[in-house]
Amino acid sequence: MRVETYTAMTAESVGEILKEAGADVMVRSGRSDSYSAPREFSFEVRAIFPNNMGMNVIARQFNYRDPWEGKGRVNDLVDVMLLRNGSLTQLPKGYEWFQQNDEECGLDEERLREVVECVRKVNVKLYLLQEMTGDM
């Protein structure tokens, strides 16, 4: 049996990943340690890059790694929504991420870093070009 091991992520650690990539970042915690907390997510991080592409990163619920929750309560997977001009969008053709959808779900830290790097490097003129050619 193969056990997957992921790095636990926090709002602050995700915010740092995005800041290191040059984005302006806003962070907020959602769900607290209390089971009666009303929000459905643990944290949310929003970022906008110099190319005006935006990301909304959400850790929805805690995952439990041991039956008694002693130290197994972690956020090791996040969902990422891609934004352009304040609206959900997909990336132009030719990119590995956000093809045919505006959300990537269940990303671990390594894959999140890949997505951040991809979005950071997007040339937004490709949107106009692909709209003109009918590819988008």
N, C-alpha and C positions, 0 to 999 in steps of 0.2 A: 504494500500500500504506500503510495507516494503522498506525502503531506506537503502542501503548499505553505511556504512561509513568506509573509509579506511584511513590509515595514509599516508600522502604525503611523497614520498621518493625523495631524492636528490642523486646526484653522491656521495657526501660526506657521507651521512647517509648509503648508501649501502656499500661504501668502509669500513666504520667503522664496519658494521655487519661482513664483511669478515675478517677484521683485527682481530676482537675479536675472531674469530674462528681459528686464527693462519695462515691465508693466507698472501702471499705477494700480494700487490694490486697495480694496475695502474688505474687511473681515467681520463676520458676526457669528456668534455661537447661537445655536438653536436649542436643541435639546440639552437639558442639564443632566446631572447625575440622578435626579429625581425621576421616578417612573411616572409621576403625574404631570410631567412637563407636556404642554400642549402641542409642541411643534413636532413635525414628522422627520426632521433632520437634525443631525448633530452639529453641523456647521455649514456655512456657506461663504464662499470667497468669490468676489467679483473682481475682474481685472480688465483693463483696457491697455492695449499696446500702442506704441507710437504710430503704427500703420492703421489705427482706428479699428482694429479687430478686437472684439471683446470675448471674454470667457466667463461663464458662471459655473463654478465648481461646487458641487453639493455632496456631502457625506450624509446619506439618508438615515441610516440606523446603525447602531452599534452591532458589530458581529461578536459572537460569543465563542471563545476558544476553549473554555473548560466548563464543566457542568455547574460549578458553584460560583462562578463569576469572580473568583479570587483575584486574578490578574488577567483574565482573558477577554475583557471587554475592550474592544479596539475598533478603530475606524481604519481599515486597511484598503478599502476600495471606495472610489468616488465616481460620480457621474459628472460629465462635462457637457455644457451646452455652448454652442458657438453663436456669437452675436456679431452682426454688422449693421451699423447705423441704427442700433437699438432694437433690431429685430432678429429673430432666430434665422440662421442661414446654414448652408452647407458650404464646403470649400469648392473652388473651381476644380474641374477635372484634372487629374494628374497627381493629386495628393493622396497619401495613404489614408488619411483620416477624414471624417465627415463627408463621405460620399453617399449620396442618396438619403442622408438624414442630417439632422442638426444637433444630434446628441450622441455621445460615446459613453457607454455605461460599463461599470465594473472595472475601472482602470486602477491598477496598482501604481505605486510611486514611480517605478521605472517607465511604465507606459504613459503616465501623466507627464513626465518630463519630455518624452518624445512628442506628445501632442502640443505642449507648450512651445517647444522649439519649432515645430511645424507652423503653428499659427503666428508666431513671432516673425517668421520669415516670409509670410504671404505678401506678394505684390498685389495690392488691391486693384490695380489696373487690369488684372486678369479677369475680374468680374465683368467689367465693361466689354472687354474683348470677347469673352465667351457669350455674353448677352447679345452682342452684335452678330455673332456667327450662329446663334441659335443653339449653342451647346449648353446653355443654362436655362 
